[in-house]
Amino acid sequence: MTSRALSAVDPFIGCEPTDLHPTTGIAATWWSPKPQIGNTHPGATFPLGLVSACAYSGAYPTGYGRFDLATEGVPAEIHPVQLASGFTHFQQSGTGAIRKYYNYFRVTPMLEQLESLGRAWELRDERASPGYYAATLDNGIHCELTVGPSSAVHRYTFPRHTNARIVVDFSHGGLTIPFSRTHPLRSNLAILDHAVAAGQIVVEGVPLAVHLECPDDDWKAQLWYDHRRMPGGSRLDFDAIRPTTMRPFGLMWTGPAEAGRSIELRIGFSLRGIDQARTNLERDVPRKPEAFEVRKADTEQAWAEHLGKVHVEAPTAERQTVFDTAVYHSLIKPAITRSESPWWPNPGPFAFDICTMWDIYRTQLPLLIHIAPKKAADLASSLITICEEEGNFPIGYRMARGADRFSRQGSALAHTFLAAVSQAGLPGVDWELALTLMAADLRRTYGEEFLRFGRAEPITHTLDLAFGHWCTAQIATHLGDRALAESLAKRAAGWRNAFDADGRLLRASTFYEGTRWNYSFRILHDMAGRIELAGGDEPFVDLLDDFFGFGAEPELQPGVAPDADELLRGYELGRFQGMNNEPDMDAPWAYTYAGRPDRTAEIVHGVVTNQFRATRGGLPGNDDSGGLSSWYVWAALGLFPVIGQDVYLLNAPAHEHGRMSTGERDLTIDTIGYRAPASDAPPQFVAGATLDGHPIDRAWLSGDEFRRGGHLVVQLADRPTDWATRQRPPSFPT
């Protein structure tokens, strides 16, 4: 089963602009303004590991691919074919514009002279699977990459040549598009013997160290500077590098190559110095001739174990690939490691590439809690340490000095994740410290305005902060601090201050990548109060119907470089953005709280069958560190986690059989009356359900029920029934 999951994964999904099946039904009325490309890369990765490695063209946003920066519509092409000037390390996964991008230590196999370093070769015969990437350059060099938790192994098979070379560029980083390069501030590198070298760069405040080994007796290491060899040199030290005067520098191995001969380059990485980089390499990669194959097999086994935690039996090979790849994309980021923080000395967990909480907190982080619980607990502890050391819980955190808070996106999002970790009972988290920091953090940035006036602008932060208070109150209750819990719970009622006097929509404000419609139907802790504020079930459902486009005409999507008028017209629709954007990812389940789970089924069916495909253009928008892919995983299983509330909503599964690791034992999901979905087929609806043989007449499981696992059987019908229309999901008035 696990080997099947590996073979079904296609890391190329999402690398190119959206290319989906023809959109039909309700999905045709949605409007997608954000870049219509997944922004993924097919490089070698390790589950939630420190390192990735991929072919580098310099394109946006990961360094891989053919496309330029785009903030709306379809990105423009900058390369007609796949190109690479080498192979780099540390790529983000599926994100949009998160400042600079890594791509450090570019490795380039060459037959040409060193002066040709930086030119691009066409990539041919690309292949990728979990933990492995391969391609052939048009000069005939076959290139293979695999990675470990903190290491990378390159294997290059050369045509016959008397003086082949493998060049490592220490000065390279970022992208080749304007204003996107990064430059080292300081660097040192040394050749330790003919097969071993080590060095460090400091870039964006990060001391990134490497230990490199190329164990072939007839290949020799040399330093180079400004595209010229430095015969006899053994060290290069730069105390202060200015980008205006910097010249490229690095090291290389050169030697003869018989046709078909393979040369391995093994690299250990660390944020805590060269000695730790060497230790990481020794731990990850055996010192034996077949090191590449051993490392590749170990990484594949790690992926098999992780992918095996959630499984479906899909009706078609394409649907199997879409699902298994979605699980894979959900497990690439954040990068979670231990004892690697370059900024504080404690030996505990350290995480980066949290890009960003706004993208991942609803669906990806709940998935990690169940299928990678130790890593989820490490992430929670890392967030606590970041707040303790830097003064705030981050919204985003890169491999760079200081947090990227992205304050416009949201507030108190770490609080929701920490509440979910607490509810799941994951061990190893200092909850006394967490509660102290969470309560203090609620008083900072937008929180100060919320405390003084009862609401904060942009108005969406009012909803965030109210829920952040509610989540923090749950931890206070768990720890027995009743006075703090009561105080926090009172402020959690402030969500009401975000809405207009008529209770229909949010107040007029500025909105990050959306309109007030996109933010007005998020799942709050007091959904009963929210529906009452809107006038009751029927008016609330009418609002949702308008938002999701029931009865509306199909919409055209933005193309390449859409103009302001086109975008303004689209935003004026106030329409659901499908899975192209994050603000309304949970909105389809708002119907369930109003007694209309059938409407949820229609919307989710429209997304699952119309917006994902097993092609390079198979995602409807940025994957955003697995935020989009994890949404698909939950939706296809017929579930949705209400983050921070310890509730799991039920819907019609998109597969006949599924299984997920939930804690004590697996939750197995079987269906009766299942019909294989198609983009032009109507949805199916839940007509009944049982858990371990006991009937469930409600569209939700409690967290305890979910974590206990068991056998969930879902009866499906081709028409809506009255199932779960009376008993609503929990609501928590304050």
matplotlib code that plots the C-alpha trace (Angstrom):
import matplotlib.pyplot as plt

x = [0.0, 2.7, 4.7, 1.5, 1.2, 4.7, 4.1, 0.9, 2.5, 3.3, 5.5, 5.0, 1.3, 1.0, 4.3, 2.5, -0.5, -3.9, -5.1, -8.2, -11.1, -13.8, -15.6, -19.3, -22.2, -22.0, -18.2, -18.5, -19.9, -16.9, -14.2, -10.5, -8.4, -5.1, -2.3, -3.7, -0.7, 0.2, 3.7, 5.0, 8.3, 9.2, 12.5, 13.6, 12.2, 12.1, 8.9, 8.9, 12.7, 15.3, 16.4, 15.0, 16.9, 15.7, 16.7, 17.2, 16.1, 15.6, 11.9, 9.2, 8.6, 10.7, 13.5, 12.2, 10.1, 9.3, 7.1, 7.4, 6.0, 2.3, -0.1, -3.3, -4.4, -2.2, 1.6, 3.6, 6.1, 9.7, 11.3, 9.8, 11.2, 12.4, 15.9, 18.4, 21.7, 22.3, 20.6, 19.9, 18.8, 16.0, 12.9, 9.6, 6.6, 3.6, 3.8, 3.1, 5.2, 7.1, 10.0, 13.2, 13.7, 16.5, 18.1, 21.5, 24.6, 23.9, 25.6, 26.3, 27.8, 29.7, 31.8, 32.3, 34.9, 34.2, 33.5, 30.2, 28.9, 25.5, 24.3, 21.2, 20.9, 17.6, 16.2, 15.1, 13.5, 12.5, 11.4, 10.4, 9.0, 8.9, 12.6, 14.0, 14.4, 16.2, 16.8, 19.3, 20.9, 21.2, 25.0, 24.4, 24.9, 22.3, 21.5, 19.9, 19.1, 18.0, 17.8, 17.8, 16.5, 19.5, 21.5, 21.5, 23.2, 23.8, 24.7, 25.9, 26.5, 28.8, 29.6, 33.2, 35.3, 38.9, 38.1, 34.5, 33.6, 31.0, 30.9, 29.4, 28.5, 28.6, 27.6, 24.3, 20.8, 17.3, 15.7, 16.9, 13.8, 14.3, 14.9, 14.8, 18.4, 20.0, 23.7, 25.8, 26.9, 29.9, 31.4, 34.3, 35.1, 38.0, 39.3, 40.2, 41.6, 41.1, 37.6, 36.4, 35.4, 33.4, 32.2, 29.5, 27.6, 25.6, 22.6, 19.7, 21.2, 21.3, 24.6, 24.1, 26.9, 27.8, 30.1, 30.8, 32.3, 33.1, 34.9, 36.5, 40.3, 41.0, 38.7, 40.3, 38.8, 39.7, 38.6, 37.4, 36.7, 35.2, 34.9, 38.7, 40.3, 42.6, 45.3, 46.8, 44.4, 42.8, 40.7, 38.5, 37.3, 35.0, 34.3, 32.1, 30.5, 28.7, 26.2, 27.5, 31.0, 30.5, 32.1, 30.9, 32.9, 32.9, 34.6, 34.6, 35.7, 37.3, 38.5, 38.2, 34.9, 34.4, 31.1, 28.5, 30.7, 28.7, 30.2, 28.5, 28.5, 27.3, 26.3, 25.4, 23.7, 23.3, 22.3, 24.7, 28.1, 30.3, 30.9, 27.1, 26.8, 29.4, 27.6, 24.3, 25.9, 27.4, 24.0, 22.1, 24.5, 26.7, 30.3, 30.1, 30.1, 26.3, 25.5, 23.0, 20.9, 20.9, 19.9, 17.2, 15.8, 15.7, 13.9, 11.4, 10.7, 10.1, 7.7, 5.9, 5.4, 4.0, 1.8, 0.5, -1.1, -4.0, -5.3, -8.2, -9.2, -9.9, -12.3, -9.7, -5.9, -6.1, -8.1, -5.6, -2.7, -4.5, -5.2, -1.8, 0.0, -2.2, -1.0, 2.6, 2.3, 0.8, 3.9, 6.7, 6.5, 7.0, 10.7, 10.8, 14.0, 15.7, 18.6, 19.2, 18.1, 21.0, 19.6, 18.9, 21.0, 18.4, 18.4, 14.7, 12.6, 13.1, 10.8, 10.9, 9.1, 5.9, 4.6, 2.2, -0.1, -2.9, -2.5, -2.1, -3.8, -7.3, -6.4, -2.8, -1.9, -4.8, -3.7, -0.2, -1.6, -3.0, -0.5, 2.7, 1.9, 5.5, 6.3, 3.1, 4.2, 7.6, 6.1, 4.0, 7.0, 9.0, 6.2, 6.3, 10.1, 9.8, 7.3, 9.4, 12.6, 11.2, 8.1, 5.3, 3.8, 4.6, 2.2, 5.0, 8.6, 11.3, 14.9, 15.9, 16.5, 13.3, 9.7, 7.7, 4.5, 2.4, 0.2, -2.3, -3.3, -4.5, -4.0, -3.8, -3.6, -0.9, -3.5, -5.9, -3.2, -2.0, -5.6, -5.9, -2.6, -3.8, -7.2, -5.4, -3.3, 0.0, 2.9, 6.0, 4.5, 5.0, 1.4, 2.0, 4.5, 2.3, -0.7, 1.4, 2.7, -0.7, -2.5, 0.3, 0.4, -3.4, -2.5, 0.0, -0.3, -4.0, -4.8, -4.3, -7.0, -9.3, -9.0, -9.5, -12.4, -13.9, -12.9, -9.8, -9.2, -8.9, -12.2, -11.2, -8.7, -11.7, -12.8, -9.3, -8.7, -12.1, -11.4, -7.9, -9.3, -11.7, -8.9, -6.7, -9.6, -9.8, -6.2, -6.7, -9.7, -7.6, -4.9, -7.5, -7.2, -10.9, -10.4, -8.3, -10.6, -13.7, -11.9, -10.8, -14.2, -15.9, -13.7, -14.3, -17.9, -16.4, -16.8, -20.2, -18.6, -17.2, -20.6, -22.9, -25.9, -28.2, -25.9, -25.6, -22.0, -18.9, -18.5, -17.0, -13.2, -10.1, -9.7, -6.6, -7.1, -10.8, -14.0, -16.2, -18.2, -15.2, -14.7, -18.3, -18.9, -16.0, -16.8, -16.9, -17.0, -20.6, -22.2, -25.6, -25.2, -23.8, -26.8, -29.2, -27.4, -28.1, -31.9, -32.0, -31.5, -33.3, -31.8, -28.3, -28.7, -29.9, -26.8, -24.7, -26.5, -25.7, -22.1, -21.7, -23.4, -26.6, -28.6, -25.8, -24.2, -20.8, -17.8, -14.7, -11.4, -8.7, -6.1, -2.4, -1.8, -5.5, -6.1, -7.6, -11.1, -11.3, -10.2, -12.6, -15.5, -14.6, -14.3, -17.6, -19.3, -18.6, -18.3, -16.7, -13.1, -13.1, -9.8, -7.9, -7.7, -7.7, -10.2, -13.3, -11.8, -14.1, -17.2, -18.8, -19.4, -21.2, -24.3, -24.1, -24.7, -27.9, -29.3, -28.3, -25.6, -26.9, -25.6, -22.2, -22.2, -22.9, -20.1, -17.5, -18.4, -17.9, -14.4, -13.2, -14.4, -13.6, -10.5, -7.9, -6.3, -3.3, -1.3, 1.4, -1.5, -3.6, -4.1, -6.5, -4.1, -1.0, -0.6, 0.7, 2.8, 0.2, -2.8, -4.6, -3.6, -4.6, -8.0, -8.5, -7.4, -10.0, -12.7, -12.1, -12.4, -15.7, -14.4, -13.5, -11.6, -12.9, -9.6, -9.5, -13.0, -12.2, -15.0, -14.9, -17.7, -19.0, -19.9, -20.2, -16.7, -15.3, -14.1, -15.7, -13.2, -10.8, -8.6, -6.8, -4.6, -6.4, -4.7, -5.6, -6.5, -7.4, -10.6, -11.9, -14.5, -16.7, -19.6, -22.8, -24.3, -21.2, -21.1, -17.8, -17.7, -17.2, -17.0, -20.3, -22.1, -24.4, -23.2, -24.2, -25.6, -25.4, -28.5, -27.2, -24.1, -23.0, -19.8, -18.9, -22.5, -24.1, -26.3, -25.2, -27.9, -25.6, -23.0, -20.1, -17.9, -16.4, -12.6, -12.8, -14.9, -12.5, -9.3, -10.8, -11.1, -13.3, -15.5, -17.5, -20.0, -21.7, -24.9, -25.1, -28.1, -28.5, -30.9, -30.9, -32.5, -33.3, -30.2, -28.5, -30.9, -32.2, -29.1, -26.6, -22.8, -21.7, -21.8, -20.0, -21.8, -19.8]
y = [0.0, 2.5, 1.7, 2.3, 5.8, 6.6, 5.6, 7.6, 10.9, 13.4, 16.2, 18.1, 18.9, 22.6, 23.6, 25.4, 27.6, 26.2, 23.7, 22.0, 20.0, 22.3, 23.9, 23.0, 23.6, 25.9, 26.0, 27.9, 30.9, 31.4, 34.0, 33.5, 36.6, 35.3, 33.8, 30.7, 28.5, 26.2, 27.6, 24.2, 22.6, 19.0, 18.9, 16.3, 16.8, 15.0, 15.1, 18.4, 18.4, 21.1, 20.7, 20.5, 20.4, 21.2, 22.3, 26.1, 28.4, 31.5, 31.8, 32.8, 31.8, 28.7, 29.1, 26.3, 26.6, 29.0, 31.8, 35.3, 37.0, 37.5, 38.8, 38.3, 36.2, 33.9, 34.4, 35.3, 32.9, 34.0, 30.7, 28.7, 25.4, 24.1, 25.3, 25.0, 26.7, 24.2, 22.7, 24.7, 24.0, 25.4, 26.2, 27.3, 25.3, 26.7, 30.2, 33.6, 36.7, 35.9, 38.4, 36.8, 33.2, 30.9, 28.7, 28.7, 26.8, 26.3, 23.1, 22.9, 19.9, 21.1, 20.0, 23.6, 26.0, 27.8, 31.0, 29.4, 29.2, 30.8, 29.8, 27.7, 24.3, 22.8, 20.1, 16.8, 13.6, 15.1, 12.6, 13.1, 11.1, 11.7, 12.3, 12.1, 14.4, 13.7, 15.3, 15.3, 18.6, 19.2, 18.8, 15.1, 15.1, 13.1, 14.7, 13.1, 14.5, 13.1, 14.6, 13.6, 15.5, 17.9, 16.8, 16.5, 14.0, 14.8, 12.2, 13.2, 10.8, 12.4, 11.6, 11.0, 14.0, 14.6, 17.5, 17.5, 19.5, 20.0, 23.6, 24.9, 28.6, 30.0, 33.5, 32.5, 33.0, 34.1, 34.4, 35.9, 38.2, 41.8, 42.7, 39.0, 38.1, 37.5, 38.1, 36.8, 39.3, 37.3, 34.0, 31.6, 28.4, 26.0, 22.9, 20.3, 17.7, 16.7, 15.2, 17.3, 21.0, 23.1, 26.7, 29.1, 32.0, 34.6, 35.6, 37.7, 37.3, 33.5, 31.6, 28.7, 26.1, 23.2, 20.2, 18.8, 15.5, 14.3, 11.0, 10.1, 9.7, 11.1, 14.2, 17.2, 20.2, 23.8, 27.2, 29.8, 33.5, 35.7, 32.7, 31.9, 29.0, 29.6, 26.9, 25.9, 28.0, 26.4, 29.2, 32.1, 34.5, 37.5, 39.6, 42.1, 41.6, 44.5, 43.5, 46.3, 45.0, 41.2, 38.8, 35.1, 32.6, 29.1, 25.7, 22.9, 19.4, 18.5, 15.2, 12.8, 11.2, 8.0, 7.6, 6.6, 7.3, 8.7, 11.2, 11.9, 15.1, 14.8, 17.9, 18.3, 21.6, 23.3, 26.7, 26.1, 25.8, 23.7, 21.0, 20.5, 20.3, 17.5, 15.7, 16.0, 14.6, 11.7, 10.9, 11.2, 9.7, 6.6, 6.8, 4.0, 3.9, 3.4, 6.3, 7.9, 4.7, 4.2, 7.8, 7.7, 4.4, 5.8, 9.0, 7.0, 4.9, 8.0, 9.3, 5.9, 6.0, 9.5, 9.0, 5.8, 7.7, 8.7, 6.7, 6.4, 4.0, 6.3, 5.5, 6.4, 6.6, 10.3, 10.8, 8.6, 10.7, 13.9, 12.7, 11.1, 14.2, 16.4, 14.4, 14.8, 18.5, 18.8, 17.3, 19.4, 22.5, 23.9, 22.9, 21.5, 20.4, 20.3, 22.1, 24.2, 27.7, 30.1, 32.8, 31.2, 28.5, 26.1, 22.6, 22.4, 22.5, 25.1, 25.7, 28.0, 28.3, 28.9, 30.7, 31.7, 30.8, 32.5, 29.9, 26.8, 27.1, 26.0, 22.7, 21.8, 22.2, 20.1, 17.4, 17.5, 17.1, 13.7, 12.3, 13.8, 14.5, 14.7, 17.3, 19.2, 19.3, 20.5, 23.2, 24.4, 24.5, 26.4, 29.0, 29.4, 29.9, 32.4, 34.5, 34.2, 35.3, 37.9, 39.2, 38.1, 35.0, 35.1, 35.0, 33.9, 32.8, 32.3, 31.2, 34.8, 36.9, 38.0, 37.0, 37.9, 38.9, 39.7, 41.7, 42.6, 38.9, 38.1, 38.2, 35.5, 32.6, 30.8, 30.8, 28.6, 26.1, 25.9, 25.4, 22.5, 20.9, 21.2, 19.6, 16.8, 16.1, 16.2, 15.8, 17.9, 21.4, 23.9, 25.0, 27.3, 29.3, 29.1, 30.6, 33.4, 34.3, 33.9, 36.2, 38.8, 38.5, 39.3, 42.8, 43.6, 45.1, 45.0, 43.6, 46.9, 48.5, 45.6, 46.0, 49.7, 50.0, 46.5, 46.1, 46.5, 47.6, 46.0, 44.6, 41.0, 41.3, 41.7, 38.2, 36.9, 38.5, 37.5, 33.8, 34.1, 35.1, 32.2, 29.7, 31.1, 30.8, 27.1, 26.6, 28.7, 26.4, 23.4, 24.7, 25.6, 29.4, 30.3, 34.0, 34.4, 32.1, 34.2, 37.4, 36.1, 34.6, 38.0, 39.6, 36.6, 37.9, 40.9, 39.1, 40.8, 44.2, 43.2, 43.1, 45.8, 46.8, 44.5, 41.6, 40.4, 41.2, 42.6, 46.3, 48.2, 48.1, 47.2, 43.5, 41.5, 39.8, 39.7, 41.6, 41.6, 38.9, 36.6, 37.1, 37.2, 33.5, 32.1, 29.5, 31.4, 29.8, 31.1, 30.2, 30.1, 33.7, 34.6, 33.1, 34.8, 38.1, 37.6, 37.1, 33.3, 30.2, 31.3, 34.8, 33.4, 30.6, 33.2, 35.2, 32.1, 31.3, 34.7, 34.4, 30.9, 31.9, 29.8, 31.0, 33.2, 33.1, 31.6, 33.9, 34.3, 34.1, 36.7, 36.1, 37.2, 40.7, 41.6, 45.3, 47.2, 47.4, 43.7, 43.0, 45.6, 44.1, 40.7, 41.9, 43.7, 40.3, 39.5, 35.9, 32.8, 32.5, 28.7, 27.3, 30.0, 32.0, 31.5, 33.8, 31.7, 28.2, 27.2, 29.0, 25.9, 24.4, 27.5, 26.0, 23.0, 25.3, 26.5, 23.0, 22.8, 20.1, 19.5, 22.9, 22.1, 18.9, 20.8, 23.3, 20.8, 18.5, 21.4, 22.1, 18.5, 17.6, 20.8, 22.4, 19.6, 17.6, 15.2, 17.6, 20.2, 22.8, 20.7, 23.3, 26.3, 28.6, 28.8, 25.7, 27.9, 25.5, 22.8, 24.9, 24.2, 20.5, 19.8, 21.3, 18.7, 15.9, 16.7, 17.4, 14.2, 12.2, 13.9, 15.8, 19.3, 20.2, 23.3, 24.5, 25.4, 24.1, 20.4, 19.6, 17.7, 18.3, 15.5, 15.6, 13.2, 11.5, 11.7, 8.1, 4.8, 3.9, 6.0, 5.7, 8.2, 8.0, 10.0, 9.1, 6.0, 4.0, 4.7, 6.2, 4.1, 5.6, 3.5, 4.5, 2.8, 3.9, 5.6, 6.8, 7.8, 11.6, 13.5, 17.2, 17.1, 14.7, 15.9, 15.6, 13.0, 13.7, 12.1, 10.2, 8.6, 7.6, 5.2, 5.2, 1.7, 0.7, 3.5, 5.9, 9.5, 12.0, 15.0, 16.3, 16.4, 14.4, 15.6, 15.7, 12.8, 10.7, 11.5, 10.7, 7.4, 6.3, 3.4, 2.6, 5.4, 4.3, 7.0, 6.3, 8.3, 9.4, 11.2, 13.7, 15.7, 14.1, 15.5, 14.0, 16.4, 19.2, 19.5, 18.8, 21.5, 21.5, 22.8, 26.6, 28.2, 31.5, 33.6]
z = [0.0, 0.9, -2.3, -4.2, -2.6, -3.6, -7.2, -7.5, -6.3, -9.1, -7.7, -11.0, -10.2, -9.8, -11.5, -14.4, -15.0, -14.2, -16.8, -15.5, -16.9, -18.4, -15.5, -15.1, -12.8, -9.8, -10.0, -13.3, -11.4, -9.1, -9.8, -9.1, -9.0, -7.5, -9.7, -11.5, -10.9, -8.0, -7.6, -6.6, -7.5, -8.3, -6.4, -3.9, -0.5, 2.9, 5.0, 6.9, 6.5, 6.5, 2.9, -0.6, -3.9, -7.4, -10.8, -11.0, -13.8, -11.6, -12.4, -9.9, -7.1, -6.2, -8.7, -10.8, -14.0, -16.8, -15.4, -14.2, -11.1, -11.1, -8.4, -10.4, -13.3, -15.4, -15.0, -18.1, -19.6, -19.4, -20.7, -23.6, -22.3, -19.0, -18.3, -15.5, -14.7, -11.9, -8.9, -5.7, -2.2, 0.0, -2.1, -0.7, -1.7, -3.5, -2.0, -3.5, -2.8, 0.5, 0.0, -1.1, -2.0, -0.9, -3.7, -2.0, -2.9, -6.6, -7.9, -11.6, -13.4, -16.5, -19.5, -20.4, -19.0, -15.8, -17.7, -18.8, -15.3, -15.1, -18.6, -18.8, -20.3, -21.5, -19.3, -20.8, -19.5, -16.2, -13.5, -9.9, -7.0, -3.3, -2.3, -5.8, -8.9, -12.1, -15.5, -18.3, -19.4, -23.2, -22.9, -22.1, -18.3, -16.4, -13.0, -10.0, -6.6, -3.3, 0.2, 3.9, 6.9, 6.8, 3.7, -0.1, -2.3, -6.0, -8.6, -12.0, -14.9, -17.5, -21.1, -21.9, -21.1, -20.0, -17.6, -16.3, -13.3, -10.5, -9.5, -6.2, -6.2, -2.6, -3.8, -5.4, -4.0, -4.8, -8.2, -11.5, -11.9, -10.9, -7.2, -6.2, -5.8, -2.4, -1.6, 1.3, 3.8, 4.9, 3.9, 4.5, 2.7, 2.9, 1.1, 3.8, 1.4, -2.2, -1.4, 1.5, 1.8, 4.2, 4.5, 5.6, 4.3, 6.2, 4.2, 5.4, 8.8, 8.7, 9.2, 6.8, 7.0, 4.7, 4.8, 1.3, 0.2, -3.3, -2.6, -5.9, -5.8, -9.2, -8.8, -7.0, -5.2, -6.1, -5.2, -7.7, -7.7, -10.4, -12.8, -12.4, -10.8, -7.8, -8.1, -4.8, -2.7, 0.3, 1.9, 0.9, 3.6, 3.1, 6.1, 4.4, 1.0, -0.8, -3.5, -5.7, -5.8, -5.2, -7.6, -7.8, -5.8, -4.6, -5.1, -7.6, -8.2, -11.5, -13.0, -16.0, -16.9, -18.8, -20.6, -18.0, -15.0, -12.0, -9.5, -6.2, -4.2, -0.6, 1.4, 5.0, 6.1, 9.4, 10.8, 13.7, 12.1, 10.1, 12.7, 13.0, 9.2, 9.2, 12.0, 10.0, 6.9, 8.8, 10.4, 7.1, 4.5, 4.8, 3.7, 1.1, -2.7, -2.9, -0.6, -3.1, -3.4, 0.4, 1.1, -1.6, -0.2, 3.4, 2.2, 0.2, 3.3, 5.3, 2.7, 2.6, 6.3, 6.2, 3.1, 4.6, 7.5, 5.2, 2.3, -0.2, -2.8, -5.7, -8.6, -11.3, -11.6, -12.0, -8.8, -7.0, -8.2, -7.2, -3.7, -3.0, -4.4, -2.2, 0.9, -0.3, -0.9, 2.6, 4.2, 2.6, 4.8, 7.4, 7.8, 11.3, 12.9, 16.3, 17.8, 14.7, 15.7, 14.9, 17.2, 20.6, 22.3, 23.6, 22.0, 21.4, 18.2, 15.5, 12.5, 9.5, 6.2, 8.1, 5.0, 6.3, 9.2, 7.2, 4.5, 6.6, 9.9, 8.9, 7.1, 6.9, 10.6, 11.7, 9.3, 10.7, 14.2, 13.2, 10.7, 12.0, 15.7, 16.9, 14.3, 15.1, 18.8, 17.8, 15.7, 18.6, 20.9, 18.2, 17.9, 21.7, 21.7, 18.8, 20.8, 23.9, 22.1, 19.7, 21.5, 19.2, 17.8, 14.0, 11.2, 8.9, 9.7, 7.1, 7.2, 7.8, 10.8, 12.4, 11.8, 8.7, 10.5, 7.4, 9.8, 7.1, 6.7, 10.2, 13.9, 16.6, 14.2, 16.2, 19.1, 17.0, 16.3, 19.9, 21.0, 18.6, 19.8, 23.4, 22.5, 20.8, 24.0, 22.2, 24.7, 25.1, 25.1, 28.0, 28.4, 31.4, 29.3, 26.2, 28.1, 29.5, 26.0, 24.3, 26.7, 26.4, 22.6, 22.4, 23.7, 21.0, 17.4, 16.4, 19.8, 21.5, 19.3, 19.9, 23.7, 23.7, 21.2, 21.0, 17.3, 15.2, 11.6, 9.1, 10.5, 9.8, 12.6, 14.9, 14.1, 14.4, 17.8, 19.2, 18.2, 19.6, 22.9, 22.8, 22.0, 24.7, 27.1, 26.3, 27.4, 30.5, 31.4, 30.8, 33.2, 35.8, 35.6, 35.7, 36.2, 33.1, 31.2, 32.1, 31.2, 27.8, 27.1, 27.6, 24.9, 22.6, 22.2, 20.4, 17.1, 16.9, 16.6, 13.2, 11.5, 10.0, 12.0, 9.9, 10.7, 7.1, 6.2, 7.8, 8.2, 5.3, 5.7, 3.7, 3.0, 2.2, -1.2, -1.1, -0.3, 2.8, 1.2, 1.2, 5.0, 6.1, 6.2, 8.1, 10.8, 14.1, 17.6, 18.0, 14.7, 16.2, 17.2, 13.8, 12.0, 14.4, 13.7, 10.0, 10.7, 11.1, 8.9, 5.8, 5.4, 6.2, 3.6, 1.0, 1.7, 1.2, -2.0, -3.4, -2.4, -4.0, -7.2, -7.2, -10.2, -11.5, -14.9, -15.6, -15.1, -17.2, -15.3, -15.5, -18.1, -18.5, -16.9, -16.2, -16.1, -13.1, -14.6, -15.1, -11.6, -10.1, -12.0, -10.6, -7.0, -7.3, -7.7, -4.1, -5.2, -3.8, -5.1, -5.2, -3.9, -5.6, -2.4, 1.4, 3.0, 2.3, 2.4, 5.3, 4.0, 2.2, 5.7, 7.0, 5.4, 7.7, 10.7, 9.1, 8.6, 4.9, 4.6, 1.1, 0.0, 1.5, -0.5, -3.7, -3.2, -2.1, -5.0, -7.4, -6.0, -5.8, -9.3, -11.1, -9.6, -9.3, -12.0, -12.4, -14.7, -14.3, -14.3, -12.0, -9.1, -9.2, -7.4, -5.1, -3.0, -0.2, 1.7, 1.5, 2.6, -0.7, -0.9, 2.7, 2.0, -0.8, 1.5, 4.1, 1.6, -0.3, 2.9, 3.6, 6.6, 7.7, 10.8, 12.7, 13.9, 17.6, 18.3, 18.4, 15.9, 12.6, 10.2, 8.0, 4.3, 1.4, 0.8, -2.8, -2.5, -1.7, 1.0, 3.0, 6.1, 8.3, 11.3, 14.0, 17.3, 19.3, 16.1, 12.5, 11.4, 8.5, 6.2, 4.0, 1.9, 0.8, -2.5, -3.8, -7.3, -8.9, -9.3, -12.5, -13.2, -15.1, -12.7, -9.9, -6.3, -3.8, -0.4, 3.0, 3.8, 7.1, 9.0, 11.7, 13.8, 15.0, 14.3, 16.2, 14.1, 13.8, 12.9, 13.0, 10.5, 12.9, 15.2, 18.4, 18.8, 21.2, 18.8, 15.9, 17.8, 19.0, 15.4, 14.5, 11.5, 10.0, 7.4, 5.3, 3.4, 0.2, -1.9, -5.2, -3.7, -0.5, 2.6, 6.0, 7.5, 10.0, 9.3, 12.9, 15.1, 14.4, 15.0, 18.3, 18.9, 21.8, 22.9, 25.3]

ax = plt.figure().add_subplot(projection="3d")
ax.plot(x, y, z, "-o")
ax.set_aspect("equal")
plt.show()
